Amino acid sequence: MLLSIIDVIVLSVITVAPTYLEHYYVTQSMDAVEEDVSIKGMQPFQIRNLLLKKLDVNAVTSVTARHIKIFRSTDDISVEVNYVVRKEYIGNLDVIMTFT
C-alpha cells in the first residue's frame, strides 16, 4: 500500500515537474524582454519575435505566437503569455495545467 502511494507521488512529480520548469523559462524570457531597453521602439510583432527567439533558446515548446499578447500604453509595454499544457497521467486521466 505504501509503495503504491509512493509510486503515485513519483509519477505525479515526473509528469508535472518538466512543465513547471518550462514555465519558469517562460517567465524568465518574459522578464528579459520586458527589461530590454531596446523594445521601446519596437513594433509588437518584433517584440513577439524577440520573445519567441528567447523561448526557442530555452527549448520551450508549449508556447507559440498565438499565446503571446502585447499591450502598449503611452509609457509602458507589457507582455502576457497565456497557455495550457495537457499531459497524460494514468490510463485515461490527464493533467491539465493553465499558465497565465
N, C-alpha and C positions, 0 to 999 in steps of 0.2 A: 504494500500500500504506500509506504513512504517513498519507495523507489519510483512509483508511478507519479506521485506528486512532484518529485524532483525532475522527472522526465518532462512533465508538462511545463514546469518553470524554465528548464533549459531550452525547450523548444520555443517557448514564448520569447525568450531573450534572443535566440538565434534568428527568429523571424522578424522581430521588431527593431533590434539594435542597429542593423545596417541602414534602415530607413531614417532613424533619428540621427545617425552620423551624417547621412546625406543632407538632412535638413540643417544640420549645423553648418555644412559647407554652403548651403544656400544663403543662410543668414550672414555668414562671413563675406560672401561675394556681394550681397546687397549692401552691407556696411562699407565695403571697399569702394563700391561705385558711388554711394552717397557722399563719401568723404573726398572723392576725387574732385579737385577744383576745376578741372577742365570740362566737366559736364554742364557747367552754367551756360556755355554757348552751344551746346549740342541739341539737336532735334531729338524728339522722343524715340524715333527708330534707331538713332545712333546710340542712345543710352541703352536701349534694349539689346542691341548687338554687342555692346561692351559687356553687359551683364551675362549674356549667353556665352561669350568667349570665356569669361571667368568661370562660369559653371562647367563649361567643357573641360577646362584645365583641371577642375576638381572631380571630373568624371561623374557629374550629376546627370542622370538620365530621366528623372521624373518630371523635370521642369522643361517646358517648351515655350516658344514665344507667345502662345496664346494664354499662358498662365501669368504673364507679366503685365502689370498695369503701371503706367507712369503718369503722375499728376504734377502739373506745373502751376505754381501760383506766381505772383509778381516777384517774390523774393526767395522762393523755396521750391525744391524739386523733391518729390517723394516717390519711392518705388515700392510697389506692392506685388507680392507673389502669392497667389492662392492656388493650391493644387491638392489632389487627393491621390493617395497611394493605396493600392489594394494588393495584399499578399495572401497566398494560400496558406492555411494554417493546418487544420486536421480534417481529412476527408472533404466534406462539402462545406466546411466552415472557413470563412475568410476573415482576415483582419483588415479593417478599413481605417486609414489614418488620414485626417484632414489637417492641412497646414495652411496658416494664413500669415 
